[in-house]
Amino acid sequence: MIAYLNGRFMPKKDICIPVDDRGFLFSDSLYEVIRYYPGHLFRPDAHIRRLNHGAGHLALSCTDFSCLIPVVRDLIRRNDMASRDALVYIHVTRGCAPRNHPFPSPAPDPTIYVCVTPFDPGAREHRRKTGIQAITVPDIRWARCDMKTTGLTANVLANQQAVENNADEAIFVRDGVLMEGTHSNFMAVFDNTVITAPLSNYILGGITRETVLDLCRDLGIRTAESPIYTSRIHLASELIVTGTTLEVTPIVTLDGRPVRNGSPGPTTRALQAAFKKRILF
Ligand SMILES: Cc1ncc(COP(=O)(O)O)c(C=O)c1O
């Protein structure tokens, strides 16, 4: 497998990151995961925009990573993946410096790592048909969830809790409001309206979330970006998670309680079909 590090393509197994890298020491770093469908990279510009947003807020020495789009395309070609399903992983850190909390001065060059791995959509496709089980967990994350940083300890712990409860995803709850999943955004259908948490510093602005809201407009489905309260969640007719790997996946049980008798609903189905079409454009 060929990967990319700081301007060079090389075998992934030969990549070394110094232990002084601030990504390693402090999680002082950002990442992106982009879905590659055979022949088509899904919304690379939106992913780079989000990466640039984080880089600006972290005041990295580079805040425009649009140069990585040709790198990603080159990696797909070099790894002979053009006609396969794949995931692109981009990881950008503040760079290397002796361990000290403040930003190093002068600012080091960022460390930029990109790799591509084959992705098997089969199991995910099955879950999109049958739906997944989810649990709710307290949102113990920090208050800058809008930046896709690699500081994912809370997400790891929550997802592990889901696994230990025979569930696939955990939905974070902050002050009685369902915010988002550990690696997904969360939506609920109330009275034929798709509701999702408003963009804020408490959730990640998902590329899939944005696409799905756009598809709702195309399909004439009403949407609202407003809080989803745990106290009202039993009134929802459908629950959905959205994400780069999950696409549009129905939740059929939440904390063990069936949603819609445990079967995916019509709004989810319509959005899944529309999403499939959108992938091709
Ligand atoms: C916390 C969180 N929310 C939402 C998402 C969904 O974002 P996207 O649709 O861009 O994959 C992710 C994706 O990894 C995530 O980690």
The ligand as an SDF file (V2000), in Angstrom:
LIG
                    3D

 16 16  0  0  0  0  0  0  0  0999 V2000
  -18.6870   13.0100   15.8260 C   0  0  0  0  0  0  0  0  0  0  0  0
  -19.0980   12.8760   14.3940 C   0  0  0  0  0  0  0  0  0  0  0  0
  -20.2590   13.4160   13.9930 N   0  0  0  0  0  0  0  0  0  0  0  0
  -20.6820   13.3080   12.7230 C   0  0  0  0  0  0  0  0  0  0  0  0
  -19.9440   12.6120   11.7740 C   0  0  0  0  0  0  0  0  0  0  0  0
  -20.4500   12.4880   10.3670 C   0  0  0  0  0  0  0  0  0  0  0  0
  -19.7130   13.3170    9.5000 O   0  0  0  0  0  0  0  0  0  0  0  0
  -19.5830   12.9810    7.9770 P   0  0  0  0  0  0  0  0  0  0  0  0
  -20.9660   12.8730    7.4290 O   0  0  0  0  0  0  0  0  0  0  0  0
  -18.8530   14.1350    7.4050 O   0  0  0  0  0  0  0  0  0  0  0  0
  -18.8310   11.6970    7.8660 O   0  0  0  0  0  0  0  0  0  0  0  0
  -18.7170   12.0470   12.1450 C   0  0  0  0  0  0  0  0  0  0  0  0
  -17.9010   11.3420   11.1690 C   0  0  0  0  0  0  0  0  0  0  0  0
  -16.8910   10.7570   11.4710 O   0  0  0  0  0  0  0  0  0  0  0  0
  -18.2750   12.1950   13.4830 C   0  0  0  0  0  0  0  0  0  0  0  0
  -17.1090   11.6710   13.8940 O   0  0  0  0  0  0  0  0  0  0  0  0
  1  2  1  0
  2  3  1  0
  2 15  2  0
  3  4  2  0
  4  5  1  0
  5  6  1  0
  5 12  2  0
  6  7  1  0
  7  8  1  0
  8  9  2  0
  8 10  1  0
  8 11  1  0
 12 13  1  0
 12 15  1  0
 13 14  2  0
 15 16  1  0
M  END
$$$$
